[in-house]
Structures are given as C-alpha cells and as structure tokens.
Amino acid sequence: MPRIDAFLKLGREQGCTDIHFAVGRPPLLRNLGDLIPIKYRDLTDQELESLIFEILDSHQKTRFEDGQDIDFAYHSDTVGRFRVSLFRKVTGMGAAFRLVNTDIPSLHELGMPPIVEKFIDAHQGLVLVTGATGTGKSTTLASMLDRLNRNRRLNIITLEDPIEYIHHSQKSLVVQREIGTHVDTFANGLRAALREDPDVILVGELRDPETIIMAMTAAETGHLVLGTLHTTSATKTLDRIIDAAPIEQKAQVSNFLAQHLQGVISQKLVKTIDGRGRKAIVEVFANTPAIANLISSGKIFQIPSILQTGRDKGMQTMDQALLEALQNKTIDPDDAYLHATNKQQFQRFVTDPDLLPQIDLAVS
C-alpha cells in the first residue's frame, strides 16, 4: 500500500473534502471549509516527492519533471477515489487531493429544485453548473448524468479533467474520456465527440473561448450539452460567455444564448445548522421568453429582477435560496450571512455579533 494512503484514509474517515500536502507543513485536512493540520512533522521536499512519486506512472513523472502541473485521478482499493492536482511552488512541490464519493447522490438528495430535472429532460441545448472551486459542481453534474443514464436510452460522452465519478452504462451508453489521457484538449474532444453520434455531451470545464464556441456549436446542432464555469451567478455566467467571444461574434453568441441556453445552476456550499456538514444552496436561472429577449437585446443587467419574481417558473436568486434554507433551519445563520449578496436582510439571523458592521457611536 502506498504510504500516502494512510493520510488519505484519515481524511476520508474524518469526513473531509480535501487533503493538502505542502513542503514545510504537515498534511492538512479541509473540514467544513477550514484547513486543519494533521499531527505530523513538517514535510520536506524529498519526503513529499517520495510520497507522491509512489502513485505516479512513468508518463506522469516525466511530465511533472518537465515542469508541467498534473491533474489526475488516483484510485486505491484501500482508500477509494481522489482527484489530484500536483504542482510546484516557491518552497517546493505541493498536492491537493479531492475526495470523490463512490455513490452518486440523486438530485433530490442534493436538494436541487425540480426545475433542474426539466433542464436535462430537454433533447438539446446548453445547461451550465457554475460556482467557485470546491462548491460541488462535479457532484451536481454527476447526479444529472446518473439520472439520464438510469432513465433514457442515450449515447452520453463525457470530457473530464480528470475523470472523477465512474458511470457504469445502464439504459444509456456512457463513454468517459479524460483530458491528457484519451484526448489532448476539451475543444478537440468536443470535435471528436460530434463524430461519435452523441445525444448528450458533458464538458468538465468551459475554460477557454475555443471550448465555449465548440460547446455552443454542439448544443446548436441538436445535442444536449452539460458544462461548468467558474462564475458565481447567472448574470456573471452570461457575461463571461459573451465576453469570451471575439468582438465580431458577440451578437451571434448573444442570439445563441437566447435561443439555446436551457438554464444555469449557480451554487455555493453553506454549513449546516448542526455544523457537521455543508449543503448546496443554488441560484437557478431558466431561459424564459422574457429573459431571452433581455439577452438578445443586451440587457443582461435586468435579469436579476426577473429571477426575484420568477419563483412560479422555478427560478430563485441565491439570497432567496439562502433565506428559505434559514427559515427551514437547515443552514448555519452566520455562514448564510457571509454568503449572502444583500447582507442587510440576513443581519437579524446572525448569532455572532462580530460579523455585523460596527457602528461608531462616538459623537463628533
């Protein structure tokens, strides 16, 4: 058994989401968003390299020694599956291990609104899951894919960097391809996928203009495309996609979004009220005719007001979702306040007065 498995096992047993390794520090566990050091000595560069190199193949070692960062999946029968990011920094090498659960939760178990199921029941178009790193986007996508796999007869092709959840074909045929292993880039993987008779294409990350344009082409030509972006709201997602396009294509991209975007799910992870876990809280945007008109006419800034009044159509803002979870007593009020956009309406729930704005009572 590789020696690093002992640390990974400890992290899994303690319910952590990530395990970090860095020269000059002991291994660190991320628990409920906080980094907690393991009671262990500070790692030297030689010790950490020895731990990591035990689990790399010759190709990965060569790439890393050539100065490349490496993203890969590590699976051990002892400790399970992890997504790994390996890199170098000022003090030496570093690595982040993200735990991947074997069981794929359902959309209901994740607390996703019912409209999310409607998004993926569509036969074509673009569905985006957005949020900062570590907010559960990959899990939400895996849940979407699992629902399709169980209920529809489709050819599903995924492009992932790296592959996290393993999907076994059920009613659907699921073909999982890894960037750097089976195909060199997301854009080239998309080009290849369009020749492989797909019904659904999952793109792990829309990280560059070429990939975004290729994903839109796939959605426009009769496929359902699922993807992620590192944006924190529906409107920022639309702005990001339009901004990524060359000037001469911006109008075309806006028209595409107005016609073919199914919806956007923007999520954050907020501590539960018992302090033992985190819950996904989501802003949901559905592309109604009114919103499509705003997109095509360049009035994206007006969309948040429609989200606020669109609950009957399944939409909700992040603040509305946070407020509902607070009223249902499922999330920590202090953490909800920190994640809220309009913090004023959440001040009455806060239990830690140090979080609130300080009022200067001094009289001048």
KOLZA-459914 format. One record per residue (C-alpha): chain; x, y, z. Coordinates in steps of 0.1 Angstrom, whole numbers. Example, Ala and Ser with C-alpha at 12.3 -4.5 7.8 and 13.67 -1.06 7.14 Angstrom:
REC  kette      X      Y      Z
REC      A    123    -45     78
REC      A    137    -11     71
***
This chain:
REC  kette      X      Y      Z
REC      A      0      0      0
REC      A     14     34     -9
REC      A     24     54     22
REC      A      3     83     13
REC      A    -29     62     17
REC      A    -25     65     55
REC      A    -32    102     52
REC      A    -59     98     26
REC      A    -76     72     48
REC      A    -75     96     78
REC      A    -91    124     57
REC      A   -119    101     45
REC      A   -126     88     80
REC      A   -129    123     93
REC      A   -153    134     66
REC      A   -130    159     49
REC      A   -134    172     14
REC      A    -97    177      6
REC      A    -62    167     18
REC      A    -33    191     11
REC      A      4    184     11
REC      A     30    211     10
REC      A     67    214     18
REC      A     73    229     52
REC      A     39    220     66
REC      A     23    188     79
REC      A     -6    174     58
REC      A    -37    195     61
REC      A    -74    184     61
REC      A   -101    206     48
REC      A   -131    201     71
REC      A   -163    223     66
REC      A   -142    248     47
REC      A   -114    251     73
REC      A    -79    237     69
REC      A    -68    217     99
REC      A    -32    203    102
REC      A    -27    166    110
REC      A     -5    159    140
REC      A     26    151    120
REC      A     60    166    113
REC      A     66    192     86
REC      A     71    176     52
REC      A    105    180     35
REC      A    107    183     -3
REC      A    124    149     -5
REC      A     98    132     17
REC      A     68    147     -2
REC      A     83    138    -35
REC      A     88    102    -23
REC      A     52    100    -11
REC      A     37    114    -43
REC      A     60     96    -68
REC      A     48     62    -54
REC      A     14     68    -70
REC      A     26     83   -104
REC      A     31     63   -135
REC      A     62     69   -157
REC      A     43     93   -181
REC      A     31    114   -152
REC      A     65    115   -136
REC      A     81    127   -169
REC      A     55    154   -174
REC      A     60    167   -138
REC      A     98    166   -140
REC      A     94    186   -173
REC      A     78    214   -153
REC      A     41    207   -160
REC      A     13    207   -134
REC      A     -6    174   -134
REC      A    -43    167   -128
REC      A    -52    131   -125
REC      A    -75    106   -107
REC      A    -60     83    -80
REC      A    -78     51    -70
REC      A    -69     28    -42
REC      A    -89     -2    -31
REC      A    -79      8      5
REC      A    -90     45      5
REC      A   -112     50    -26
REC      A   -110     75    -54
REC      A    -95    110    -54
REC      A    -90    139    -78
REC      A    -54    151    -76
REC      A    -37    183    -86
REC      A      1    182    -84
REC      A     21    214    -88
REC      A     54    232    -79
REC      A     56    264    -59
REC      A     83    286    -43
REC      A     91    262    -14
REC      A     88    230    -35
REC      A     61    207    -47
REC      A     25    206    -35
REC      A     -5    185    -40
REC      A    -43    187    -34
REC      A    -64    155    -31
REC      A   -101    160    -35
REC      A   -122    131    -22
REC      A   -146    115    -47
REC      A   -175     95    -33
REC      A   -182     62    -49
REC      A   -220     66    -46
REC      A   -236     93    -68
REC      A   -263    112    -49
REC      A   -296    119    -66
REC      A   -307    154    -75
REC      A   -333    151    -47
REC      A   -306    141    -22
REC      A   -286    172    -32
REC      A   -316    194    -26
REC      A   -318    206    -62
REC      A   -350    224    -73
REC      A   -374    203    -95
REC      A   -367    226   -125
REC      A   -331    211   -127
REC      A   -347    178   -139
REC      A   -366    197   -166
REC      A   -333    212   -178
REC      A   -318    178   -185
REC      A   -350    163   -199
REC      A   -345    186   -229
REC      A   -333    170   -261
REC      A   -309    198   -270
REC      A   -294    230   -256
REC      A   -269    241   -230
REC      A   -272    236   -193
REC      A   -245    251   -171
REC      A   -235    244   -135
REC      A   -214    273   -120
REC      A   -197    282    -88
REC      A   -163    287    -73
REC      A   -138    258    -69
REC      A   -149    233    -43
REC      A   -187    241    -44
REC      A   -198    207    -56
REC      A   -202    214    -94
REC      A   -188    180   -103
REC      A   -212    162    -79
REC      A   -242    180    -94
REC      A   -231    172   -129
REC      A   -226    135   -119
REC      A   -261    134   -104
REC      A   -276    149   -136
REC      A   -257    123   -157
REC      A   -267     95   -135
REC      A   -304    104   -139
REC      A   -301    104   -176
REC      A   -282     71   -176
REC      A   -309     55   -155
REC      A   -339     68   -173
REC      A   -332     74   -210
REC      A   -316     54   -239
REC      A   -288     78   -249
REC      A   -252     79   -261
REC      A   -236    101   -234
REC      A   -200    112   -240
REC      A   -181    130   -212
REC      A   -149    150   -214
REC      A   -133    153   -179
REC      A   -101    166   -164
REC      A    -97    142   -147
REC      A   -125    116   -145
REC      A   -139    117   -110
REC      A   -172     97   -108
REC      A   -173     64   -127
REC      A   -206     59   -145
REC      A   -215     23   -155
REC      A   -237     22   -185
REC      A   -273     14   -176
REC      A   -301     24   -200
REC      A   -277     47   -217
REC      A   -242     41   -232
REC      A   -218     62   -212
REC      A   -184     69   -228
REC      A   -160     87   -204
REC      A   -129    104   -218
REC      A   -101    120   -199
REC      A    -82    151   -210
REC      A    -45    143   -213
REC      A    -52    106   -214
REC      A    -77     99   -241
REC      A    -78    134   -258
REC      A    -54    164   -256
REC      A    -79    193   -251
REC      A   -116    199   -243
REC      A   -120    216   -277
REC      A   -105    187   -296
REC      A   -125    163   -275
REC      A   -157    181   -285
REC      A   -148    180   -322
REC      A   -143    142   -319
REC      A   -175    137   -299
REC      A   -195    153   -327
REC      A   -184    125   -350
REC      A   -194     98   -324
REC      A   -232    100   -327
REC      A   -238    116   -292
REC      A   -271    126   -277
REC      A   -255    142   -246
REC      A   -220    157   -242
REC      A   -207    166   -208
REC      A   -178    191   -208
REC      A   -160    192   -174
REC      A   -150    228   -178
REC      A   -156    255   -204
REC      A   -122    271   -197
REC      A   -114    289   -229
REC      A   -131    306   -259
REC      A   -125    278   -283
REC      A   -141    252   -259
REC      A   -171    276   -253
REC      A   -177    281   -290
REC      A   -174    243   -297
REC      A   -199    236   -269
REC      A   -223    261   -284
REC      A   -220    245   -318
REC      A   -228    211   -303
REC      A   -259    225   -285
REC      A   -270    243   -316
REC      A   -268    212   -338
REC      A   -292    191   -318
REC      A   -273    179   -287
REC      A   -278    184   -250
REC      A   -245    199   -236
REC      A   -238    200   -199
REC      A   -209    220   -186
REC      A   -193    241   -158
REC      A   -180    276   -155
REC      A   -162    292   -125
REC      A   -187    320   -122
REC      A   -209    329    -91
REC      A   -242    339   -106
REC      A   -264    336   -136
REC      A   -257    370   -149
REC      A   -220    367   -145
REC      A   -222    334   -164
REC      A   -238    351   -194
REC      A   -214    380   -193
REC      A   -184    355   -191
REC      A   -196    336   -222
REC      A   -203    368   -242
REC      A   -170    384   -232
REC      A   -151    353   -243
REC      A   -163    357   -278
REC      A   -144    378   -304
REC      A   -160    412   -310
REC      A   -174    402   -343
REC      A   -191    371   -328
REC      A   -206    387   -297
REC      A   -240    394   -313
REC      A   -241    358   -326
REC      A   -232    344   -291
REC      A   -260    365   -275
REC      A   -285    352   -300
REC      A   -273    316   -294
REC      A   -278    320   -256
REC      A   -312    335   -261
REC      A   -323    305   -283
REC      A   -304    275   -269
REC      A   -295    281   -232
REC      A   -318    259   -211
REC      A   -307    272   -177
REC      A   -279    280   -152
REC      A   -275    265   -118
REC      A   -251    286    -96
REC      A   -242    270    -63
REC      A   -224    276    -30
REC      A   -218    252     -1
REC      A   -231    265     32
REC      A   -225    250     66
REC      A   -255    231     80
REC      A   -271    242    112
REC      A   -256    214    132
REC      A   -221    223    120
REC      A   -214    187    108
REC      A   -217    192     70
REC      A   -224    216     42
REC      A   -254    220     20
REC      A   -256    231    -16
REC      A   -276    263    -20
REC      A   -284    272    -56
REC      A   -294    302    -77
REC      A   -315    289   -106
REC      A   -320    307   -139
REC      A   -344    294   -166
REC      A   -344    308   -201
REC      A   -379    321   -204
REC      A   -391    342   -234
REC      A   -387    374   -213
REC      A   -352    366   -203
REC      A   -343    355   -239
REC      A   -354    389   -250
REC      A   -332    406   -225
REC      A   -302    385   -235
REC      A   -306    392   -273
REC      A   -311    429   -266
REC      A   -280    432   -244
REC      A   -299    439   -212
REC      A   -285    412   -190
REC      A   -282    436   -161
REC      A   -320    434   -158
REC      A   -322    397   -154
REC      A   -317    396   -115
REC      A   -350    414   -111
REC      A   -368    388   -132
REC      A   -352    360   -111
REC      A   -366    376    -79
REC      A   -401    374    -93
REC      A   -398    341   -111
REC      A   -404    316    -83
REC      A   -436    303   -101
REC      A   -413    294   -130
REC      A   -388    275   -108
REC      A   -363    303   -106
REC      A   -347    318    -75
REC      A   -318    341    -65
REC      A   -291    330    -42
REC      A   -304    352    -14
REC      A   -339    337    -18
REC      A   -325    302    -16
REC      A   -304    311     15
REC      A   -334    327     32
REC      A   -356    297     25
REC      A   -329    274     39
REC      A   -326    296     70
REC      A   -364    295     76
REC      A   -363    257     73
REC      A   -335    257     98
REC      A   -311    237     76
REC      A   -281    260     74
REC      A   -260    280     98
REC      A   -272    316    100
REC      A   -237    331    103
REC      A   -225    312     73
REC      A   -256    322     54
REC      A   -249    359     62
REC      A   -213    355     49
REC      A   -226    341     16
REC      A   -255    365     11
REC      A   -254    392    -15
REC      A   -278    416      2
REC      A   -265    411     38
REC      A   -289    436     54
REC      A   -319    412     52
REC      A   -298    385     69
REC      A   -285    405     98
REC      A   -314    396    121
REC      A   -304    359    119
REC      A   -267    364    128
REC      A   -256    349    162
REC      A   -220    361    161
REC      A   -221    399    166
REC      A   -185    403    154
REC      A   -198    395    119
REC      A   -220    426    118
REC      A   -209    460    107
REC      A   -196    480    136
REC      A   -215    512    144
REC      A   -194    542    156
REC      A   -214    557    185
REC      A   -188    584    191
REC      A   -203    619    188
REC      A   -181    643    169
***
